[in-house]
Amino acid sequence: MITAPLTLNGHKVGSNLERVIRSGQFVVTGELGPPKSHDAEVIRSKAKLLKGYVDAVNLTDNQTAIVRMSSIAAGAILVQEGLEPVIQMTCRDRNRLAIQSDLLGAAA
């Protein structure tokens, strides 16, 4: 098993989730469904419940085919709260242009 950190242009890359997987430890993730509103406090309160118990948090994308806060926006809030997001993207309701736009936004 390769355990050395990955680097890109001399900078360490990777994530906490990757580190835990590489170490061979048991990995725990939680799932968080973003709210049906723009209320960031909903994400923050759910984050507090998960913090310290999970290695990463899966963020669903328009769970149950109902409009919800963007999983990318919810992921940014989780990062502010000290959690590592795993952002899901459901391509069912997006064309290629929308997917590319979302990926650029997530990278920002």
N, CA, C and O atoms as a GROMACS GRO file, in nm:
protein
  432
    1MET      N    1   0.084  -0.118   0.000
    1MET     CA    2   0.000   0.000   0.000
    1MET      C    3   0.089   0.124   0.000
    1MET      O    4   0.187   0.131   0.074
    2ILE      N    5   0.054   0.222  -0.083
    2ILE     CA    6   0.128   0.348  -0.090
    2ILE      C    7   0.075   0.440   0.021
    2ILE      O    8  -0.045   0.465   0.029
    3THR      N    9   0.166   0.489   0.106
    3THR     CA   10   0.121   0.576   0.214
    3THR      C   11   0.182   0.716   0.208
    3THR      O   12   0.146   0.802   0.288
    4ALA      N   13   0.275   0.739   0.115
    4ALA     CA   14   0.336   0.872   0.104
    4ALA      C   15   0.231   0.972   0.055
    4ALA      O   16   0.148   0.938  -0.029
    5PRO      N   17   0.235   1.095   0.107
    5PRO     CA   18   0.138   1.195   0.061
    5PRO      C   19   0.160   1.229  -0.086
    5PRO      O   20   0.274   1.230  -0.134
    6LEU      N   21   0.054   1.256  -0.156
    6LEU     CA   22   0.062   1.298  -0.295
    6LEU      C   23   0.104   1.444  -0.301
    6LEU      O   24   0.066   1.523  -0.214
    7THR      N   25   0.181   1.478  -0.402
    7THR     CA   26   0.221   1.618  -0.420
    7THR      C   27   0.195   1.662  -0.562
    7THR      O   28   0.194   1.581  -0.655
    8LEU      N   29   0.173   1.790  -0.578
    8LEU     CA   30   0.153   1.851  -0.709
    8LEU      C   31   0.227   1.983  -0.706
    8LEU      O   32   0.196   2.072  -0.627
    9ASN      N   33   0.325   1.996  -0.794
    9ASN     CA   34   0.408   2.117  -0.798
    9ASN      C   35   0.467   2.151  -0.661
    9ASN      O   36   0.476   2.268  -0.622
   10GLY      N   37   0.506   2.047  -0.588
   10GLY     CA   38   0.568   2.067  -0.458
   10GLY      C   39   0.472   2.091  -0.343
   10GLY      O   40   0.516   2.108  -0.229
   11HIS      N   41   0.341   2.093  -0.370
   11HIS     CA   42   0.241   2.115  -0.266
   11HIS      C   43   0.170   1.984  -0.234
   11HIS      O   44   0.135   1.908  -0.324
   12LYS      N   45   0.150   1.958  -0.106
   12LYS     CA   46   0.078   1.839  -0.064
   12LYS      C   47  -0.068   1.851  -0.110
   12LYS      O   48  -0.132   1.955  -0.091
   13VAL      N   49  -0.119   1.746  -0.169
   13VAL     CA   50  -0.259   1.743  -0.210
   13VAL      C   51  -0.325   1.622  -0.146
   13VAL      O   52  -0.257   1.532  -0.097
   14GLY      N   53  -0.454   1.620  -0.146
   14GLY     CA   54  -0.526   1.509  -0.087
   14GLY      C   55  -0.624   1.561   0.017
   14GLY      O   56  -0.649   1.681   0.026
   15SER      N   57  -0.678   1.471   0.092
   15SER     CA   58  -0.782   1.508   0.188
   15SER      C   59  -0.768   1.423   0.313
   15SER      O   60  -0.693   1.326   0.316
   16ASN      N   61  -0.842   1.461   0.414
   16ASN     CA   62  -0.846   1.380   0.535
   16ASN      C   63  -0.901   1.242   0.503
   16ASN      O   64  -0.850   1.142   0.554
   17LEU      N   65  -1.004   1.235   0.421
   17LEU     CA   66  -1.063   1.107   0.384
   17LEU      C   67  -0.959   1.018   0.317
   17LEU      O   68  -0.948   0.900   0.349
   18GLU      N   69  -0.883   1.075   0.226
   18GLU     CA   70  -0.777   0.998   0.160
   18GLU      C   71  -0.675   0.949   0.262
   18GLU      O   72  -0.632   0.834   0.256
   19ARG      N   73  -0.636   1.035   0.355
   19ARG     CA   74  -0.538   0.998   0.457
   19ARG      C   75  -0.587   0.880   0.540
   19ARG      O   76  -0.511   0.787   0.566
   20VAL      N   77  -0.712   0.884   0.583
   20VAL     CA   78  -0.768   0.777   0.665
   20VAL      C   79  -0.775   0.647   0.585
   20VAL      O   80  -0.743   0.540   0.638
   21ILE      N   81  -0.816   0.654   0.460
   21ILE     CA   82  -0.823   0.535   0.375
   21ILE      C   83  -0.684   0.475   0.358
   21ILE      O   84  -0.666   0.354   0.372
   22ARG      N   85  -0.586   0.560   0.328
   22ARG     CA   86  -0.448   0.511   0.308
   22ARG      C   87  -0.390   0.449   0.434
   22ARG      O   88  -0.308   0.358   0.426
   23SER      N   89  -0.432   0.497   0.551
   23SER     CA   90  -0.378   0.445   0.676
   23SER      C   91  -0.432   0.307   0.709
   23SER      O   92  -0.376   0.237   0.794
   24GLY      N   93  -0.539   0.267   0.643
   24GLY     CA   94  -0.599   0.137   0.670
   24GLY      C   95  -0.699   0.140   0.785
   24GLY      O   96  -0.754   0.036   0.822
   25GLN      N   97  -0.723   0.258   0.842
   25GLN     CA   98  -0.820   0.270   0.950
   25GLN      C   99  -0.962   0.253   0.895
   25GLN      O  100  -0.986   0.267   0.775
   26PHE      N  101  -1.054   0.222   0.985
   26PHE     CA  102  -1.194   0.213   0.949
   26PHE      C  103  -1.245   0.354   0.919
   26PHE      O  104  -1.226   0.445   1.000
   27VAL      N  105  -1.308   0.372   0.806
   27VAL     CA  106  -1.354   0.504   0.761
   27VAL      C  107  -1.502   0.520   0.796
   27VAL      O  108  -1.584   0.430   0.773
   28VAL      N  109  -1.535   0.636   0.851
   28VAL     CA  110  -1.674   0.667   0.884
   28VAL      C  111  -1.714   0.796   0.811
   28VAL      O  112  -1.649   0.899   0.827
   29THR      N  113  -1.820   0.787   0.733
   29THR     CA  114  -1.875   0.907   0.670
   29THR      C  115  -2.020   0.921   0.714
   29THR      O  116  -2.086   0.823   0.749
   30GLY      N  117  -2.068   1.042   0.711
   30GLY     CA  118  -2.208   1.069   0.739
   30GLY      C  119  -2.271   1.130   0.615
   30GLY      O  120  -2.201   1.175   0.525
   31GLU      N  121  -2.403   1.131   0.611
   31GLU     CA  122  -2.472   1.191   0.498
   31GLU      C  123  -2.554   1.309   0.548
   31GLU      O  124  -2.618   1.303   0.653
   32LEU      N  125  -2.550   1.416   0.471
   32LEU     CA  126  -2.624   1.536   0.507
   32LEU      C  127  -2.704   1.581   0.386
   32LEU      O  128  -2.648   1.605   0.279
   33GLY      N  129  -2.832   1.592   0.403
   33GLY     CA  130  -2.918   1.645   0.297
   33GLY      C  131  -2.936   1.794   0.318
   33GLY      O  132  -2.990   1.836   0.420
   34PRO      N  133  -2.891   1.877   0.223
   34PRO     CA  134  -2.909   2.021   0.237
   34PRO      C  135  -3.056   2.058   0.253
   34PRO      O  136  -3.145   1.985   0.209
   35PRO      N  137  -3.082   2.172   0.317
   35PRO     CA  138  -3.221   2.212   0.342
   35PRO      C  139  -3.294   2.257   0.216
   35PRO      O  140  -3.233   2.283   0.113
   36LYS      N  141  -3.425   2.266   0.227
   36LYS     CA  142  -3.510   2.313   0.118
   36LYS      C  143  -3.519   2.466   0.119
   36LYS      O  144  -3.616   2.524   0.070
   37SER      N  145  -3.417   2.528   0.175
   37SER     CA  146  -3.413   2.674   0.184
   37SER      C  147  -3.268   2.720   0.172
   37SER      O  148  -3.178   2.638   0.151
   38HIS      N  149  -3.246   2.850   0.187
   38HIS     CA  150  -3.111   2.904   0.182
   38HIS      C  151  -3.051   2.920   0.322
   38HIS      O  152  -2.945   2.981   0.337
   39ASP      N  153  -3.115   2.866   0.424
   39ASP     CA  154  -3.075   2.885   0.563
   39ASP      C  155  -2.947   2.808   0.597
   39ASP      O  156  -2.951   2.687   0.617
   40ALA      N  157  -2.835   2.878   0.602
   40ALA     CA  158  -2.706   2.816   0.632
   40ALA      C  159  -2.700   2.760   0.773
   40ALA      O  160  -2.622   2.669   0.800
   41GLU      N  161  -2.782   2.812   0.864
   41GLU     CA  162  -2.780   2.762   1.002
   41GLU      C  163  -2.825   2.617   1.010
   41GLU      O  164  -2.783   2.545   1.101
   42VAL      N  165  -2.908   2.573   0.917
   42VAL     CA  166  -2.950   2.432   0.913
   42VAL      C  167  -2.827   2.345   0.890
   42VAL      O  168  -2.810   2.243   0.957
   43ILE      N  169  -2.742   2.384   0.797
   43ILE     CA  170  -2.619   2.309   0.769
   43ILE      C  171  -2.527   2.314   0.890
   43ILE      O  172  -2.471   2.212   0.930
   44ARG      N  173  -2.511   2.432   0.949
   44ARG     CA  174  -2.422   2.446   1.065
   44ARG      C  175  -2.467   2.359   1.183
   44ARG      O  176  -2.383   2.297   1.249
   45SER      N  177  -2.596   2.354   1.209
   45SER     CA  178  -2.644   2.272   1.321
   45SER      C  179  -2.625   2.124   1.294
   45SER      O  180  -2.592   2.048   1.384
   46LYS      N  181  -2.647   2.082   1.170
   46LYS     CA  182  -2.623   1.941   1.135
   46LYS      C  183  -2.474   1.909   1.142
   46LYS      O  184  -2.435   1.800   1.182
   47ALA      N  185  -2.390   2.005   1.102
   47ALA     CA  186  -2.245   1.986   1.107
   47ALA      C  187  -2.199   1.963   1.251
   47ALA      O  188  -2.112   1.878   1.275
   48LYS      N  189  -2.256   2.036   1.345
   48LYS     CA  190  -2.218   2.020   1.486
   48LYS      C  191  -2.249   1.879   1.536
   48LYS      O  192  -2.176   1.826   1.619
   49LEU      N  193  -2.356   1.819   1.485
   49LEU     CA  194  -2.391   1.683   1.524
   49LEU      C  195  -2.290   1.581   1.473
   49LEU      O  196  -2.265   1.479   1.538
   50LEU      N  197  -2.232   1.608   1.356
   50LEU     CA  198  -2.141   1.513   1.292
   50LEU      C  199  -1.994   1.532   1.331
   50LEU      O  200  -1.916   1.437   1.329
   51LYS      N  201  -1.958   1.655   1.366
   51LYS     CA  202  -1.817   1.688   1.393
   51LYS      C  203  -1.762   1.601   1.507
   51LYS      O  204  -1.824   1.588   1.612
   52GLY      N  205  -1.645   1.543   1.481
   52GLY     CA  206  -1.582   1.458   1.580
   52GLY      C  207  -1.620   1.312   1.568
   52GLY      O  208  -1.561   1.226   1.634
   53TYR      N  209  -1.720   1.281   1.484
   53TYR     CA  210  -1.766   1.144   1.468
   53TYR      C  211  -1.740   1.088   1.329
   53TYR      O  212  -1.739   0.966   1.311
   54VAL      N  213  -1.718   1.174   1.230
   54VAL     CA  214  -1.702   1.128   1.092
   54VAL      C  215  -1.571   1.178   1.033
   54VAL      O  216  -1.516   1.280   1.076
   55ASP      N  217  -1.522   1.105   0.934
   55ASP     CA  218  -1.402   1.145   0.862
   55ASP      C  219  -1.436   1.239   0.747
   55ASP      O  220  -1.353   1.320   0.706
   56ALA      N  221  -1.557   1.229   0.695
   56ALA     CA  222  -1.605   1.315   0.586
   56ALA      C  223  -1.757   1.310   0.585
   56ALA      O  224  -1.819   1.222   0.645
   57VAL      N  225  -1.817   1.406   0.514
   57VAL     CA  226  -1.963   1.415   0.507
   57VAL      C  227  -2.006   1.414   0.362
   57VAL      O  228  -1.964   1.499   0.283
   58ASN      N  229  -2.092   1.319   0.325
   58ASN     CA  230  -2.150   1.314   0.190
   58ASN      C  231  -2.266   1.412   0.185
   58ASN      O  232  -2.355   1.410   0.270
   59LEU      N  233  -2.263   1.499   0.085
   59LEU     CA  234  -2.370   1.596   0.065
   59LEU      C  235  -2.453   1.555  -0.055
   59LEU      O  236  -2.402   1.548  -0.167
   60THR      N  237  -2.580   1.528  -0.031
   60THR     CA  238  -2.666   1.486  -0.141
   60THR      C  239  -2.700   1.604  -0.231
   60THR      O  240  -2.689   1.720  -0.190
   61ASP      N  241  -2.740   1.574  -0.352
   61ASP     CA  242  -2.772   1.676  -0.452
   61ASP      C  243  -2.919   1.665  -0.489
   61ASP      O  244  -2.960   1.572  -0.558
   62ASN      N  245  -2.999   1.761  -0.443
   62ASN     CA  246  -3.143   1.762  -0.467
   62ASN      C  247  -3.206   1.627  -0.434
   62ASN      O  248  -3.274   1.565  -0.516
   63GLN      N  249  -3.180   1.586  -0.312
   63GLN     CA  250  -3.228   1.459  -0.258
   63GLN      C  251  -3.379   1.446  -0.280
   63GLN      O  252  -3.453   1.543  -0.264
   64THR      N  253  -3.422   1.328  -0.315
   64THR     CA  254  -3.562   1.294  -0.344
   64THR      C  255  -3.623   1.380  -0.454
   64THR      O  256  -3.744   1.402  -0.457
   65ALA      N  257  -3.538   1.430  -0.545
   65ALA     CA  258  -3.581   1.510  -0.661
   65ALA      C  259  -3.661   1.633  -0.619
   65ALA      O  260  -3.756   1.674  -0.686
   66ILE      N  261  -3.622   1.691  -0.505
   66ILE     CA  262  -3.685   1.814  -0.456
   66ILE      C  263  -3.577   1.921  -0.449
   66ILE      O  264  -3.466   1.894  -0.404
   67VAL      N  265  -3.609   2.042  -0.492
   67VAL     CA  266  -3.513   2.152  -0.491
   67VAL      C  267  -3.464   2.178  -0.349
   67VAL      O  268  -3.543   2.191  -0.255
   68ARG      N  269  -3.333   2.185  -0.337
   68ARG     CA  270  -3.268   2.211  -0.208
   68ARG      C  271  -3.149   2.302  -0.232
   68ARG      O  272  -3.113   2.332  -0.346
   69MET      N  273  -3.086   2.347  -0.123
   69MET     CA  274  -2.964   2.425  -0.133
   69MET      C  275  -2.860   2.344  -0.212
   69MET      O  276  -2.854   2.222  -0.200
   70SER      N  277  -2.782   2.413  -0.291
   70SER     CA  278  -2.676   2.350  -0.369
   70SER      C  279  -2.582   2.270  -0.278
   70SER      O  280  -2.543   2.318  -0.172
   71SER      N  281  -2.546   2.150  -0.320
   71SER     CA  282  -2.451   2.071  -0.242
   71SER      C  283  -2.314   2.139  -0.240
   71SER      O  284  -2.237   2.121  -0.145
   72ILE      N  285  -2.283   2.216  -0.343
   72ILE     CA  286  -2.156   2.289  -0.346
   72ILE      C  287  -2.157   2.400  -0.240
   72ILE      O  288  -2.059   2.416  -0.167
   73ALA      N  289  -2.265   2.474  -0.231
   73ALA     CA  290  -2.276   2.579  -0.128
   73ALA      C  291  -2.274   2.517   0.011
   73ALA      O  292  -2.208   2.569   0.101
   74ALA      N  293  -2.345   2.407   0.028
   74ALA     CA  294  -2.346   2.339   0.158
   74ALA      C  295  -2.206   2.289   0.193
   74ALA      O  296  -2.165   2.291   0.309
   75GLY      N  297  -2.132   2.244   0.092
   75GLY     CA  298  -1.994   2.198   0.114
   75GLY      C  299  -1.904   2.310   0.162
   75GLY      O  300  -1.820   2.289   0.248
   76ALA      N  301  -1.922   2.429   0.106
   76ALA     CA  302  -1.843   2.544   0.150
   76ALA      C  303  -1.872   2.576   0.297
   76ALA      O  304  -1.781   2.612   0.372
   77ILE      N  305  -1.996   2.562   0.338
   77ILE     CA  306  -2.032   2.586   0.478
   77ILE      C  307  -1.968   2.480   0.567
   77ILE      O  308  -1.918   2.511   0.675
   78LEU      N  309  -1.969   2.354   0.522
   78LEU     CA  310  -1.906   2.248   0.601
   78LEU      C  311  -1.757   2.273   0.619
   78LEU      O  312  -1.703   2.249   0.727
   79VAL      N  313  -1.691   2.320   0.515
   79VAL     CA  314  -1.548   2.352   0.527
   79VAL      C  315  -1.527   2.459   0.634
   79VAL      O  316  -1.435   2.448   0.714
   80GLN      N  317  -1.613   2.560   0.636
   80GLN     CA  318  -1.605   2.665   0.739
   80GLN      C  319  -1.624   2.607   0.879
   80GLN      O  320  -1.570   2.660   0.976
   81GLU      N  321  -1.700   2.500   0.888
   81GLU     CA  322  -1.728   2.435   1.016
   81GLU      C  323  -1.624   2.329   1.052
   81GLU      O  324  -1.636   2.262   1.154
   82GLY      N  325  -1.523   2.313   0.966
   82GLY     CA  326  -1.415   2.219   0.996
   82GLY      C  327  -1.442   2.075   0.957
   82GLY      O  328  -1.376   1.984   1.008
   83LEU      N  329  -1.536   2.053   0.867
   83LEU     CA  330  -1.566   1.918   0.818
   83LEU      C  331  -1.527   1.906   0.671
   83LEU      O  332  -1.524   2.005   0.598
   84GLU      N  333  -1.498   1.785   0.630
   84GLU     CA  334  -1.460   1.760   0.492
   84GLU      C  335  -1.580   1.713   0.411
   84GLU      O  336  -1.634   1.605   0.439
   85PRO      N  337  -1.624   1.790   0.312
   85PRO     CA  338  -1.739   1.748   0.232
   85PRO      C  339  -1.701   1.655   0.117
   85PRO      O  340  -1.593   1.667   0.058
   86VAL      N  341  -1.790   1.563   0.086
   86VAL     CA  342  -1.785   1.484  -0.036
   86VAL      C  343  -1.911   1.524  -0.111
   86VAL      O  344  -2.022   1.482  -0.077
   87ILE      N  345  -1.893   1.606  -0.213
   87ILE     CA  346  -2.007   1.667  -0.282
   87ILE      C  347  -2.058   1.575  -0.392
   87ILE      O  348  -1.984   1.537  -0.482
   88GLN      N  349  -2.185   1.540  -0.383
   88GLN     CA  350  -2.247   1.458  -0.487
   88GLN      C  351  -2.306   1.550  -0.593
   88GLN      O  352  -2.359   1.657  -0.563
   89MET      N  353  -2.296   1.506  -0.718
   89MET     CA  354  -2.357   1.580  -0.829
   89MET      C  355  -2.445   1.483  -0.907
   89MET      O  356  -2.396   1.386  -0.964
   90THR      N  357  -2.573   1.511  -0.909
   90THR     CA  358  -2.666   1.431  -0.987
   90THR      C  359  -2.677   1.494  -1.125
   90THR      O  360  -2.719   1.609  -1.138
   91CYS      N  361  -2.641   1.419  -1.225
   91CYS     CA  362  -2.637   1.474  -1.361
   91CYS      C  363  -2.773   1.467  -1.431
   91CYS      O  364  -2.788   1.519  -1.542
   92ARG      N  365  -2.868   1.404  -1.368
   92ARG     CA  366  -3.001   1.386  -1.427
   92ARG      C  367  -3.062   1.518  -1.473
   92ARG      O  368  -3.124   1.525  -1.579
   93ASP      N  369  -3.046   1.622  -1.394
   93ASP     CA  370  -3.112   1.749  -1.423
   93ASP      C  371  -3.017   1.857  -1.475
   93ASP      O  372  -3.051   1.975  -1.472
   94ARG      N  373  -2.899   1.816  -1.522
   94ARG     CA  374  -2.800   1.914  -1.569
   94ARG      C  375  -2.748   1.873  -1.707
   94ARG      O  376  -2.727   1.755  -1.734
   95ASN      N  377  -2.728   1.972  -1.791
   95ASN     CA  378  -2.660   1.945  -1.917
   95ASN      C  379  -2.509   1.964  -1.895
   95ASN      O  380  -2.467   2.000  -1.786
   96ARG      N  381  -2.431   1.940  -1.998
   96ARG     CA  382  -2.285   1.948  -1.986
   96ARG      C  383  -2.239   2.086  -1.943
   96ARG      O  384  -2.149   2.099  -1.860
   97LEU      N  385  -2.299   2.189  -1.997
   97LEU     CA  386  -2.263   2.326  -1.961
   97LEU      C  387  -2.286   2.353  -1.812
   97LEU      O  388  -2.202   2.413  -1.746
   98ALA      N  389  -2.399   2.308  -1.760
   98ALA     CA  390  -2.431   2.328  -1.618
   98ALA      C  391  -2.334   2.250  -1.530
   98ALA      O  392  -2.291   2.301  -1.426
   99ILE      N  393  -2.299   2.129  -1.570
   99ILE     CA  394  -2.203   2.048  -1.493
   99ILE      C  395  -2.067   2.116  -1.489
   99ILE      O  396  -2.005   2.125  -1.384
  100GLN      N  397  -2.021   2.164  -1.604
  100GLN     CA  398  -1.892   2.232  -1.610
  100GLN      C  399  -1.894   2.359  -1.525
  100GLN      O  400  -1.796   2.389  -1.456
  101SER      N  401  -2.002   2.432  -1.529
  101SER     CA  402  -2.016   2.553  -1.449
  101SER      C  403  -2.011   2.521  -1.300
  101SER      O  404  -1.943   2.590  -1.224
  102ASP      N  405  -2.082   2.416  -1.259
  102ASP     CA  406  -2.080   2.375  -1.118
  102ASP      C  407  -1.940   2.333  -1.074
  102ASP      O  408  -1.898   2.365  -0.963
  103LEU      N  409  -1.868   2.262  -1.160
  103LEU     CA  410  -1.732   2.220  -1.126
  103LEU      C  411  -1.638   2.339  -1.111
  103LEU      O  412  -1.554   2.341  -1.021
  104LEU      N  413  -1.652   2.438  -1.199
  104LEU     CA  414  -1.571   2.559  -1.185
  104LEU      C  415  -1.605   2.632  -1.055
  104LEU      O  416  -1.515   2.681  -0.986
  105GLY      N  417  -1.732   2.639  -1.023
  105GLY     CA  418  -1.773   2.703  -0.898
  105GLY      C  419  -1.720   2.629  -0.776
  105GLY      O  420  -1.678   2.692  -0.679
  106ALA      N  421  -1.721   2.497  -0.780
  106ALA     CA  422  -1.670   2.418  -0.668
  106ALA      C  423  -1.520   2.438  -0.650
  106ALA      O  424  -1.470   2.436  -0.538
  107ALA      N  425  -1.449   2.456  -0.760
  107ALA     CA  426  -1.304   2.475  -0.754
  107ALA      C  427  -1.267   2.612  -0.698
  107ALA      O  428  -1.157   2.631  -0.648
  108ALA      N  429  -1.358   2.707  -0.708
  108ALA     CA  430  -1.329   2.843  -0.659
  108ALA      C  431  -1.329   2.843  -0.512
  108ALA      O  432  -1.306   2.948  -0.450
   0.00000   0.00000   0.00000
